[in-house]
Amino acid sequence: MKIRDGIYAESVGALEVNCFLVAPPNSQFLYVIDPGADPDEIIAAAKKLDYVEAVMLFTHAHVDHISAAGEVAQALSVKKIYLHDGDRKLFYSPNNHLMPYVAAASNLPETSWPPAENADFSWLHTPGHSKGGVCYLFPKLNTLFCGDTIFRGSIGRTDFPGGDQAELMRSIKEVVYSLPDATELFPGHGASTSVGMEKAMNPYVRSDED
């Protein structure tokens, strides 16, 4: 589904993860962010777009965000697959599951970190939901893909492996809230929002709180 120029989304899996397909203007790359399930849907959507090379980006390694990675990478001939080293052990762990809803992932590809320097995006380390949680900032699109760090009117859980409430609060206040208010936020679940809206309205972490 097209969100707006350059940004497409598929809601995948039992937990309705937002898998984003990002095609920045004047770029040869298509970025597949968090292919969590339903690989056929993601592959079909990607093949409708114009690009030279597909790149895979993970915001974190919880199983609902990674399970379709192997099939998508193979079908789209993805060679560049990026996951923060802080989540590498979790990525391959057989205990990384959410039974009975999501089984442990299989056929996972090899990942690397950090991404090569790239004019399309930069990455921001935002631990708290997981140790290796990151957000991806696409300045040409004025957009931050923030995974499960922050949601519209809510924040990521910290009771999963690698979670830390204090770290999450720091990540939101010191990293996400440092961006311009007009920056659009696309989270791993649910509707989009903006930095300014969350600073003013998010009941879990307000920018004016100590």
BELDAHU-V553144 format. One record per residue. N is the residue number from 1. PHI is phi in whole degrees, -180 to 180 (NA if undefined). PSI is psi as a letter, one per 30 degrees, with the letter a starting at -180 (NA if undefined). NEAR is the number of other C-alpha atoms within 12 Angstrom. Layout:
{{N	PHI	PSI	NEAR} {N	PHI	PSI	NEAR}}
This chain:
{{1	NA	k	23} {2	-78	k	19} {3	-88	e	20} {4	-164	l	19} {5	-53	k	18} {6	89	f	29} {7	-132	k	34} {8	-129	l	27} {9	-141	k	37} {10	-125	k	34} {11	-88	j	33} {12	-125	k	31} {13	80	l	29} {14	-63	f	21} {15	-99	g	23} {16	52	h	24} {17	-74	k	35} {18	-84	j	41} {19	-94	j	50} {20	-102	k	46} {21	-113	j	42} {22	-120	k	45} {23	-125	i	35} {24	-63	l	30} {25	-63	k	22} {26	59	h	15} {27	-121	k	23} {28	-88	f	19} {29	-102	k	29} {30	-115	k	36} {31	-104	k	44} {32	-102	j	46} {33	-106	j	49} {34	59	i	54} {35	-77	i	49} {36	-87	f	47} {37	-174	l	36} {38	50	h	30} {39	-59	e	30} {40	-61	e	24} {41	-67	e	26} {42	-65	e	38} {43	-63	e	32} {44	-62	e	17} {45	-65	e	28} {46	-64	e	41} {47	-72	f	21} {48	-84	f	17} {49	-101	l	28} {50	-96	k	21} {51	-163	l	23} {52	-98	e	18} {53	-141	k	24} {54	-96	k	32} {55	-126	k	40} {56	-109	k	44} {57	-124	k	46} {58	-111	k	50} {59	-78	f	52} {60	-170	l	50} {61	-109	g	48} {62	-62	k	46} {63	-59	e	40} {64	-69	f	39} {65	-105	f	47} {66	-127	f	52} {67	-66	f	38} {68	-94	g	38} {69	-59	e	46} {70	-62	e	30} {71	-68	e	27} {72	-67	e	39} {73	-60	e	36} {74	-67	e	23} {75	-67	e	20} {76	-101	g	32} {77	55	h	22} {78	-79	k	28} {79	-107	f	24} {80	-105	j	28} {81	-131	j	36} {82	-115	k	39} {83	-143	k	42} {84	-59	k	32} {85	-59	f	27} {86	-63	f	30} {87	-112	g	35} {88	-63	e	30} {89	-61	e	23} {90	-62	e	31} {91	-53	e	41} {92	-98	g	26} {93	-72	k	20} {94	-68	f	19} {95	-88	g	20} {96	-84	i	28} {97	-147	l	25} {98	-131	i	21} {99	-68	k	15} {100	-90	g	9} {101	-87	e	14} {102	-135	j	27} {103	-76	l	23} {104	-59	k	28} {105	-74	l	31} {106	-133	l	24} {107	56	h	18} {108	-79	k	29} {109	-81	l	27} {110	-75	k	23} {111	-117	l	30} {112	-141	l	22} {113	-162	k	23} {114	-87	l	22} {115	-64	l	26} {116	-63	k	16} {117	-55	k	10} {118	-149	k	19} {119	-73	f	19} {120	-76	e	29} {121	-152	l	30} {122	-130	l	23} {123	-119	k	34} {124	-127	k	30} {125	-74	k	36} {126	-132	i	41} {127	-66	l	41} {128	141	e	36} {129	-74	e	41} {130	-150	l	41} {131	-65	e	33} {132	-102	g	39} {133	-64	k	47} {134	-137	l	45} {135	-118	l	41} {136	-116	k	45} {137	-100	k	33} {138	-109	j	31} {139	-63	e	23} {140	-65	f	22} {141	-102	f	28} {142	52	h	28} {143	-138	k	36} {144	-116	k	46} {145	-92	j	50} {146	-110	g	50} {147	53	b	51} {148	-105	g	43} {149	-71	e	49} {150	-145	k	50} {151	-122	l	37} {152	-67	j	32} {153	76	g	27} {154	-156	a	28} {155	-139	l	31} {156	-70	l	37} {157	-71	l	26} {158	-124	g	24} {159	-98	g	13} {160	-92	l	23} {161	-54	k	29} {162	88	f	27} {163	-78	k	29} {164	-155	j	24} {165	-61	e	26} {166	-64	e	20} {167	-64	e	26} {168	-63	e	35} {169	-61	e	31} {170	-64	e	26} {171	-61	e	35} {172	-71	e	41} {173	-69	e	30} {174	-91	f	22} {175	-110	d	28} {176	-63	e	46} {177	-75	f	33} {178	-81	f	20} {179	-80	l	28} {180	-57	k	21} {181	-57	e	21} {182	-78	f	21} {183	-63	k	29} {184	-81	k	33} {185	-110	k	41} {186	-114	j	42} {187	-86	l	41} {188	-75	f	47} {189	-145	k	36} {190	83	a	27} {191	-81	l	24} {192	-74	l	30} {193	-152	a	30} {194	-144	l	31} {195	-59	e	37} {196	-62	e	24} {197	-65	e	27} {198	-71	e	34} {199	-59	e	33} {200	-87	e	20} {201	-121	f	19} {202	-67	j	25} {203	-72	f	18} {204	-90	f	25} {205	-153	j	33} {206	-97	k	26} {207	-68	f	27} {208	-94	g	14} {209	-88	k	14} {210	-79	NA	9}}
